[in-house]
């Protein structure tokens, strides 16, 4: 049974009470400076607000409410506070956030609205304002949507500025001077007229009694930390092996669990003989946890073997005799799924996400270019496989976990563990990759269900790589049909796009929040309905097709495939018009100088390809950021080789330029996996692939040289972790066309 939590009540109420929401939305938002409870920190650090504490030794502790999964937030977010506080970054420590609504990720929720980026009207602004307020009330803390720095940009800078103002006020009171007469630098306070100086730490206690007043943020031109490369805080620990991930958790008395899950989608257990393995070395218990997850939508039927070591647990689990019932999807196949998507394009119910002009009239007056594109399912394959450690004892649930959604993990643990959320204790770790997989709570539900039968012992559940791939939540398979009209001068007059695929957001909210799907899912067409090209007649629609395959957020989500459809087809139109692909794009960006500048920056850096190679180009906006890529490609026989990728990016202010470059490099490698090798296929209701032998990711020698060009900006930061993924596939495909004349319209790219 699903508990009616405050979050579900608020969401349901919001949907039902539109008039009340309009009135409530006009009220000022709740503050994000002070937490409900004082910060729980070791030592004698003095809390100045919900984000900052100052210790007498002149170190500062900054609360970081986002997960570190390689994107650099443990460095970038403290930089925001340190900049406004005038504190050297090397004297800043970090601490994880306790559950509190001031740490909610408003940007990620607000960005879910299906508005075109060019639409900045009053109604849209009000909707964004209102949804941000809803997100503040819900208090969902999550790391995703390339939103960590974007969401923290104001509250964490304001926290640093407020703490600085309180320290200045305390010094001014003690020295009997005006606050304006005191300056700060490098963690110290100075009164130049009298020669007095003191560390922040020496005024920490008196500062706690001061009011920050109206703290003023720095002008970007005065930044000393923001905009300059800073070394990753956790890099040394990752190199020397001292970094701790979820799989490294070792609570006292811990035992291990290996699981066997129904191989078929929607399958169940028909029979089990625990006696086969109970006598094996180290085995403590055999647990059928299926019924414990009965109220958890999408839960996989399965059995766990608990043992003293993981190897003992895994060996016994593999030896366990289980009879499976394949369930209702035993005949499901990739071929059947794709056929169903193509059929839906013809007769399915379409939702139009964006429309302007008269597409049919334009098509009747010019040459129409048509094409069909498709992509398969994709798995996440984070280097750290799925795992979770849990203990149910003394009326509490304790979790040791790498997660992108701590607040959701706590609620799921409370539901399965039969306790109130306040009785869940969460210990967070570094993530060995996330990519959207750790936005899910299935590993939490499974671990807590098993722990409930382990007599108070903490238990660590670890999936094998095969389970990680075969029991994932996948990027949707999708098919799209595009038609564009060219006039006699080769100018695009109309654009008609219709896609078909599963809608992942409804599945996600049902699995993790207990909420039914509500309305169309904009992730299905993001990157298509909100494209930047200036085409007078447009229609972008989608047919949502029910999916028996579990769907989830995959790095860059719908942008990852809609950019492939869009940017490949733009190249097709350029070829049909007899025009250069770069000039063809630029001609459709006359009112989008930001996009044009990014495109020009990438092409200029790329230069001319060497003999035997070709350049393919792609331009795409996602998560508020514009990225252009030029891929330098060669073809030998049927092998496609990517040698170099130039990425130009406008992400607003680049808080840490080094991180931006690293994320572009990471994005290219990640995108190449789906572009050249990896695909999830279904046969007999089961996922075929199981490891890197049949689901390949690029090896080190296959990763190209990546050059990043950061286009300078004074606008607030936008996303960085995901926008480098979408242009990869179309840039490579467009280069392959130049080399071979073959237009490859499905992923992964395969030459005929």
N, C-alpha and C positions, 0 to 999 in steps of 0.2 A: 504493500500500500504506500502511496506517495504522500508524504507529509505536506500540508498546506503551509508553506513557509511565508514569511513576510515578503520575500522576493516574488513568489508566485502570486501572492495576493495583490501586490502592487502592479505586476504586469497585467493581471486579469482586470484589475480596476481601471488601469490606463486604457485598455482596449474598450471598456464598456462605458466610460464616463468622459466622452469627448469634450462636452461643454465645460466640465470641471477642469479638465486638463488645460484648456485654453486659458481660463482664468488663472490657474495655478502657474502656468508657464510664464505669465507676465511678471511674477514675483521674482525678486533677486535670488540668485542661486545660493545654496549653502556654502559656507566657507570651507576651504581645503587646507587651512593652516594648522589648526589645533585638533589633535586626536581626542577621542573620548576619554582615554586613560593615559597617564604619564608613560613615557617610554620606559620599557623594561630593559635596562642596560647594565652590564657588569661595571664594577668600579664606581668612581665618584663623579661621573659625567653629569652635568647639569642640563636638564631639558629646557630649551628655549621655545620650542614649538614642536609640532608633530613630526618634523623632519630633521631637526638639528639639535644636537647636544654638544656642549663644550666642557672639556675636562680641565682641571687645574694644571695639568702638564702641557696645556696648550695644544691638545689634539682635539679634533672635531669628529664626531660620529654623525654620519648621514644615513638616514633610513632610505633603503632602495627597495621599492615594492614590486620590482619586475625581475623575472627570472633571467639569469645569465646562461645563455645557450650558444655562446660563441659570437653574438652580435655586439658585445662590448658595452652593455648597459651598466655594468659594475664600475666602469670608468667614466662613461659619458654622463650619467646622471649625477654623480658627485661633482663633476666639472661645473654643472649648472649652479649648484649651491656654492662651491668654492669661488666661482667667479664673482658672484654678488656679495659674498662674505669677505672677499679679499683675503683668502686663506690659501697657502701653498697646497697643491694637490697631494704632495707627499705626506702632509700631516693630517690628511682626511682618512678616516676609517669608515667602514660601511657596516650596516646591520640590516637584517631582514625585517620586514614590516610585520607587525602583529595584525590580526583582523581588525580593520577599521575602515569606514566608508570614505574617509578622505583619500585613501589610496586607490579608490576605484579608477578604472581606465575609462575616462569619459570619451576620449578621442576615438577609441576603437568602436564603441557603441554608436557614437554620433556619425561616424563615417559609413555606417551600414545603410544610411538613407540613400535611396536610388535617384539622386539628383545628378544632372549633367554638370561637369565642372564649370561650364560657361554660365550656368544659371545661378546668379547670385542675388536674386530678387528678395524682397521683404518676406514673402511667404516661406521661402527656403531658409532664410536666416532664422526666422521664428521657429521653424521645425527643428533646425539644428540646436538652437538654444534650448528648446523644450526637451528634446531627447537627451541632451547633456545633463539636464536637471534630473530626468528620470534615471539616467545612469548613476548619478551621484546618490540618489536614494537607494538604488539597488545595491550599490557597493560591490559590484563584481570586479574583482582584481584579476586581471589577465594580462599575459604577455603575448601579443599577436597583432596582426594587421599592420605591422611596421609602424607601431604607434607609441612606443615607449618614450622616446625623446619628444615626440610631438605632444603627447599628453602632459609630460613633465615640464615642458618649456616654461610655462608661467608659474605653476604652484611651487616648483622646487627653486626657481630663481627668487620668487617672492619669499620663500622660507629663508633663503640665504640673506636677502636684503633686510628682512624683518629681524633676524638674529643680529646682524651688523648694527642696525638702528638701536636695538636694546643694549648692546655692548657700549655703543657710543653714548647713549643716554646715561648709563651707569657711570662711565668715566667722567662725563660732564658734571654729574651731580657731585661726585667725589672731589673733583678738581675745582668745582665752583666756576665753571666756564660755560659758554654757550655750546651746545652740540655742534653747531656749524664751525666752531673753531677747532674741532678735532678731526683729524684725518686718519685713515686706516691703510695698512699695507702689510702683506705677508704675515697676517695673524697678530698684528700689533696695533695699538692705539697711540697716536702722537698728538701732543699739543706743542706745536713748534714755538709759539711765543714764550713759553716757560721752559721749554726743553724737556718736559715730562714725556715719558713713554711707558707703556705697560703691555703685557701680553693679554690676549683675550682670556686665557685661562685664569688670570688673576682677578678678572671682573665677572667671571661666570655666575657666581652666586648672586651678587647684587643685580646683574643684568636680568636674572629670572624674574625679578620684581618689577621691572620696567615694562612700559607699553611700547610696541614698535611704532605706534602712530601710523602715519601714511608713508611707509617706506617706499623710496623711489628706486626703480630699476635703472640699471646702467643703459646708456645709449650703446647700441652695438659697436660704434666706432671706438668705444672705450674698453672693449673686451681685451683681456690679457691672456686668458686661458681658452675661452671659446674661440674656435676657429684655428687653433694650433694643434698639431698632432701631439698626442700624449700616449705613453706606453700602456698597454693593457694591464690592468691591475692583477689579473689572474694568470697572465702568461707564464711567469716564472714557475708557478706551482704546477701548471700543466706540463711544462717541460721536465721538471724534476720528479714528477709523479706524486707530489703531495696534494694535488687538487682532489677534492672529494665530490664524487657524483652519487646519484641515488643508489646505484648498484654497489657502492662502497660502504653503505651504512652497516654498522656492526653494533647494534644495541646488545647489552649484556643478556646472555642466555638465548641468543637468536638461533632458530632452526631454519631450514630451507624447504621450499615447496617447488616441485616441478609439476606442470599441468599437462593434461591431454584435453584438447578441445575438439568438439564435433568437426570433422573435416569438411562437411558440406554446409553451405550457407543455410541457416535455419534448421540444422540437424539436431538430433537429440540422442540421449543414451537409451539403448534398448536393453542392455544388460551388462553387468560387471561382476567379476569374481575377485574380490580383494585378497582372498586367500592365496592367490598366486604370488604375491609379493610381500605380504606382511612379515615373512620370516627372513627377508633379505637383509644384508648388513645395513645397520643404521636406520632402517625404516621405523618411523614412529606412528604413522597413521595413514590411512587411505580415506580421502574425503570427497564425497560427491557434493559439491557446493551448488549445484544447479538450482535447487529449490530456494536456497537463500537469496538468489538473484531473480526470483520469479517476478518481482515488481519492477525490475530494472529493464526498461525497453532496450532491445538489441543485445541483451546479455547472451553470451555464448555458453551452451551447455558444456559441462566438463567435469573432470575429476582431478584432484590433486594428490600427489604422494608427498608426505612430509617426512623429512629425514634429517640426520645430524649434519650432513654436508650436501651441497648441491649435486655433486656427482652421484652420490648415493640415491638422492631423490630422482634425478633424471634417469639413471639406469633402471630403477624400479618402475618408474612411470612408463618407460619404453617397453618393459616386459609385461605390463599389466594387460590382461585380456579384456577388451571392451568390445561390445557389439553396438554398432551405431545405426540409428535410423536416419536415412538421408533426408527425410522431411519433404516439404512441398516443392523444393527447388532442385530436385535431383536431375532434371533434364536441362537445367540452365547452362547456356554456353555463350561465349563471346560472339560467335556468329549469329546466334539468335537474338542477342541483345542489340547488336548493330543493325540487324534487319528490322527490329522493332523501332529503333530510333529513326531509320529511314522512312518507315511507314508513317510514323508520327509526324514527320515533316510534311507529309502529303495530306493527312486527314486529322491530325491532332488539334486540340484546342490551343490557339496561340494567345499569348499575352504580349501586347505591343508595349515596349518599354520607352521607346522614343520615336516620334514621327513628326516630320515637317514637310511641307510642300505636297506635291502630287506625284508619287512614284510612277504610277501606271501611265499617266500622261507623258511624263519624261521618257519612259521606255519606248513609247510609240513614236518618238521623234528622234531616235538615235540608234547607234549600234550597241546592242546589249551583250556584255561579256558575262558568262555564267560559269560557276565552278562549285564543286562539293568537296569539303574537307572533313577530316575525322581524326580523333585522338582516342587512345585506349585508356583504361584505368592506370593509375600510377600509385605505387606504394611510397612510404616515407623513408624507410631504411635509415633511420638515424643510427649513428655508430654505437650508441648505448642502447641495447635492446630494451624492450618494455620490461619494467620491474617496479615493484613496490614492496615496502616492508611495513608491517602493521602488527599492532598488539591490541587486544581487547581484554582489559583487566580492570578491576576496581571501579567499574562504572565509567571508565574512560576508554577512548580509542586514541592510540598514538600512531602517527604516520611518519615514516622516513621516506622522502619522496623527491624526485625531480618532476616538477609540474609547471605548466604554463598558466594554470587556473587554480591557485590555492583556495580561493573562496568556494569554488565549485567542489573541489576535492574534499573540503571540510564538510559540506552539506551531504555529499554522497556517503562519506564515511559515517556520518551521524545516522543517516537513514538505514544503512546496512547494519551498522553496529548497535542500533537501538538506543542511542543516546541523544542528548541535545547537542547542537553544534558547539555550544560553549564547552562541552566536555571532550572536544577533539583537539588534540595537541599535534601540531604539524611541524616537522623539522624539514626545512627545504635545503636542497643541494644544487650544485651545478648541474646543468643538463648536458648530456653528451649528444647534443642535437635535439631539435624539437620539430621544426618544419610544419607545425600544426598537429602532429601526432599527440603531443602532450597537452593539447587543449582538451583531450578526452579524459573521462574519469573511469573508464572500464577497468583499468588495472587497479584502481583504488577499491572499487566494489568487489572485485575478485579477491584481492588480498585480505580485505576485512572479513569477507564471508568465510574464507579459510581460517583466518586468525580466531574467529569466534569458536572454532572447534579445536583450538590448540591449547586449551587449559591455561590461558594467561601468558603463554610464551610468545615472544615476538617472532614473526615468521617473515622470511623474505621470499617473494615470488619472483622468479626470473623466467622470461620466455626465451626460447631458443631463437636463432635467426630465422629458422623455417616458420616458427609460429608468428614471429614479428611480421613476416611478409604475408603469410597465408591468413592471418586473422587481423589484418589492418582495417582501417577505415580509409577508403581510397578516393583519390581524385576522380571525379566522374568521367566515364567515357562520354564522348559527345560527337555529334555530326552537325555540320552547318552547310547550308546552301546560300550562296551569295550571287547577286546579280547587280551589275553596274552598267550605267548607260554613258557612252562616250559620244560627244557631238563630232561634227566634221573636223574641228580643230584639235580633237584629242583631249578635250576637257571633260572631266567627270560631271555629269548632270544629275545622276541619281545613284542611290546606294540602297539595296534591299538585302537584308540579312535575316535569316531565320535559323535558329539552332534548336537542337533537341538533345535532351540529356536529363539525368536525375537532378533533383534540387536538394543540395546537401544541408542547407540551413535548417529546414524543417526536421530532418533526421537528427541533426546535432542538438537542437533545442529539446527535442523529445527525449533523446538519450541522456542528456546531461542536466537539463533543467526541469524535465517532466512537463514541458509545455507542448501543446499540439502545434503543428505548422500554422502560420498565420500570414496569408497573402503571398504574392509572388516573391521569388527569391532572386534578388538582383545579382548574386554571385554568378548565376548562370550566364549572364550577358555582360558582366563588368568587363570593360575593355572593348566592348562592341557598341553598346548604346551610348557610351560616353566618350567616343573617339574624338580626336582633335581636328580632323580634316573638315574643311569648309565646303560641303557639298549641299547644294540648295534643296534637293529632294531626298529625304532619308526615311527609312522605316527599319527598325530593329526589333525583332520579336523572338520569342522563345516558346517551345512546347515542353512543358515539364512532364517527364515520363517516370512513373513509379519505378523504384529501383529495389530489387531484392538484394543487391550488393550494397553493403554499408558504405556510406559516403562521408568524407570528412574534409576538413580544411588542409590543403596541401600548399606548400610555399608559393605564394602569389595567387592561389585559389583560381577563380575563373579567368583572371588575366593570363594565366599560364597557357591556356589553349586559345582563348579569343584573340590574343595578340598574334598567334600563329595563323589563325584564319585571316584576320584583317590585314596584317602586313605582307603576307604571301600574296593575297589577292590584289593588294595595291600594286605590287610588282607585276602581277599579271596584267593589270590595266595599263601600266606604263609600257609594257611590251606591246600590247595591242595598239596603243596610241603611237608607238614608235618613238618614245621619249626616254631620256635618261631617268632612272628611278629616283635619284636624289632631286633633280630639278622638278620632276613630276610631283614629288611630295611637297617641295618648297612652294610650289604654285598654289597649293591648297592650305597654306599656313600664313597667308597674308595678314590675318587678324590674330595670329598666335605667335608673336615675336619670341616668346620664351621657348616654344617648341622649335622654331626655326633656328634659334641660336644654338640649341643643343645639337640639332642635326648637323649644322655647319661645323661645330666644334669637333664632332666625331669624325666627320669626313676629312676635315683639314688635318687632324692628327694621323689618320690612317694612311694618307698619301696614296701612292700608286702601288698596286700589288706586283710582286716579282713575277717573272715569267713562269707559266705553268700554274699560277694561282689566280683566284678571282676574289673580289670583294662583294659581299652581300650586305645590304643595309636594312635596318628596321628601327622604327621610332614608336615609342609607346609611353603613355602616362598611366601610372598606377600608384595608389596610396599617396596621391598628391605630388608625386615626383615624376619628372620627365627624364627618360633615358633613351639615348640613341646608341646603337651598336653597329659596328662594322666588323664583320667576320671575314677573316682571310682563310680561304679554304683551297685544298687541292683534292683531286680524285685520282686514285690509282686503281685501275680495274673497277671493282665495285666498292672499294673502300673510300669512305669520306674522311678526310683528315682536316681538323681545324688547327691552324698553326698560331693564330693571333686573333685577339678580339680587342677592339678599342671601344671603351664605354665612356660616353660623355653623359654627365648627370647634373641636373639642377634639382637639388633637394632642399632648397632654401638655404639657410645658414648651416654650414657643415660644422657641427659642434666639435667633432674630432675627425679631421680629414683622413687620418690614418685608418680609422674604422671604416670610413666610406669606401676607400680603396679596397680594404679587406673584404667588405661585403660584396663589392662588384666581382672580385675574384671568386669568392664562394658561390655567388649566384651563377656565374658562367659555368663552373664545374657542375653545379646542381642541375642547371638547365640542359647541359649537354647529355646528362644521363637519360633524360626523357627524349632528347632530340635524336640520339644516335643508337641507343641500345635497349633501354628498359621498357617493358610493357607487362602489365598484368593481364593474364588471359584466364577465362573460366571454361571448364569442361566438366560435365556431369555434376554441376553444382559446386565444384571445388576449384580453388585457385591452383593453377598448375605450378607457378614459380615458387621457389623455396629458398634460394640462396643466391650469392653473387655469381655463381656459375651460370644461372639462367635468368638472373635479373641484374645485368651488369651495370656498374657505375664506373666512371672514368678512373683509370689508374693514373699514377703520377706522370708517367711518360705520355699520357694521352691528353693531359690538361694543357691548353694553349697558354702562350704568353698573354697576359691581360694588362692593358694599359688604361688607367682611369683618368679622365679629364673632368675636374670639378668646376662647373660653371659658377662663378661667384654670384652671390645673392645676399640681400639684406632682409629677405622675407623670413618669417618664422620657419623652423625646421619641419620637413615632411618626412615620409618614410624612406628607409634605406635598406632594410633587411630583405625585402622581397622585390622591389622594382627592377633589379637587374636580371631577374629570371625571364620575364615574358619575351623580351626581344631576341633571346638566344636562338630559338628554333627557327623563326622566320629569317633571321639574318643568315644563318647557315643554309637554309633551303634556297634562299634567293641567290646565294653564291653558287650553289650546286647547279641551279638552272643556267647560270652564265657559262659554266664549264661544260655542261652536258646537253643542254637543251631539254632536259627532263624536268617537268614541273611536278614535284613530289608533294602530294596533298594529304598525306597521312603520316602520323608519327608512330614509331620511330622511322626516320628516313631510310629508305631502302632503294637502291638503284636497281632498275630492271635489267 
